[in-house]
C-alpha cells in the first residue's frame, strides 16, 4: 500500500510501519525530493521492476519486512542494478547485520529511531553519489567512443584534444590535409587515423617519404611504368599513386620534394589522372591526400622552393601537432602507454614509474618527440636505460599489476582522507565506495596507524 507515489521517484521508500513510512515520506518531500512509499518489497515490485543502471535515484528499505526482507532486496538490486545506492533502516539490535550488509554493497544504514534530518542527509548524499556515478558512466562511454574513434592519439593536453577533434570532424570527408609538426611528433599517426576513420579504411594506405625518394626514381615509383619504358623495365609496374587509388596516400616530408616533381604531382592532383612511364594512356585515380611537413611552408613558398599552387591544393585543412616540449602533460600518459606496449612486445614486466621519475620525464625537452619517448620506454622495459639518458631510473624493480593497483589505491585513499581531514564518510562519498569497504582498506594499508584517518565525518 502506497503512502504516496510519483511517476519519476528519486527515492523508493519501503517501510511496513505506516506511521513511520508516512512521516519519512513527508520529511523527504519537504526536503524537495520525489518519493514513492511502499509497505513491502512485493508492493514496490512495479517500481523495482524498472530498476536498471539508468535509474537516477536511491532505495531506502527497512531490513525487517513482511515477505521479502531488506536484505533480499539488497541482493536483488546487486544483481540488477549494483550501482544504485540502497540505504537500510535497522532496529538497534540489527547493527552488526547492517554492517555486514554494507560489506555486501549497501550504501549506508539508518538506525531507528532516527531524526528526519538524519534520513534526509543520508538520502541526499546517496543521491549525490548516484549522480556522480551516472556522470562517470556517461563520461566513460564518451571517452570509450572517442578512443574507439581515435584510439592511438594519446594525451590529455588541449592541443592533442584539438587534434582529435579535427580528425573526427574531417576524417569522413575527402578534404586534403596538411599535417605540420617536428620530426617524431606523430604526423603519420594522424594520417593513419584520418584514413582509418574514413570511408576509405578498407582501401590501401600508402605512405611515401618524399625526402627519401631520389628524383631519378620519382616518376617510376609514383606513376609506375610499362614494359620497355626504360632499360630494365621488363614488366608493367603499378606506381604508388595508382596502387593507393580508392584509399589514402600520405606524402611525408613534402617540403623536401624538388620543384620539378612538385609540378608532376600537382597535375595528378588537379586532373585525377596519371600516365605510367612509357604509356600515353591516362589512368584515373581516386585519392585522399594527406601531406606532412615540418617548418614554415609559407616561408618555403616565399623563398621559391615550394609551389604556392601545390600548397593550396594540399592545405585545405591544417593539423598542427605541437612538440612534446609544448604539451608536457602528455608525456607521462604517453610513456606509460609505451611501457605497457613494450612489456607485451618483449615479454618483460612493466616497470612502475615513481613520482620523481615522472617529474624528471616531464622536465626533459624530448627533441625527438614521441619517437624518442617510445624508444626510451623500450630501453626502460629492457632494463638498459639510465636516469641521464631517459629521465628515469633504468633497471628499477618491476611491480606486478596487483601491486601497482594497490600502491595507486593506497595513494588515492590517503590523499582523499587528507583532503577531508580524516572524515571517513566524506571520503567514502567522494571515492564512491561504502564506509565499511573504506574502513577495511584503511586498515589493510595501515593508514589509520599513520594518523591519516583520524575521525569520522557524518
Secondary structure, 3 states (H helix, E strand, C coil): CCCCCCCCCCEEEECCCHHHHHHHHHHHHHCCCCEEEECCCCCCHHHHHCCCCCCCCEEEEECCCCCCCHHHHHHHHHHHCCCCCEEEEECHHHHHHHHHHHHCCCCEEEECCCCHHHHHHHHHHHHHHHHHHHHHHHHHHHHHHHHHHCCCCCCCCHHHHHHHHHHHHHCCCCCCEEEEECCCCCHHHHHHHHHHCCCCCCCCEEEEEHHHCCHHHHHHHHHEECCCCCCCCCCCEECHHHHCCCCEEEEECHHHCCHHHHHHHHHHHHHCEEECECCCCEEECCCEEEEEECCCHHHHHHHCCCCHHHHHHHCCEEEEECCHHHCHHHHHHHHHHHHHHHHHHHCCCCECCCHHHHHHHHHCCCCCHHHHHHHHHHHHHHCCCCHHHHCCCCCCCECCHHHHHHHHHHHHHHHHHHHCCCEHHHHHHHHCCCHHHHHHHHHHCCCCCCCCCCECCC
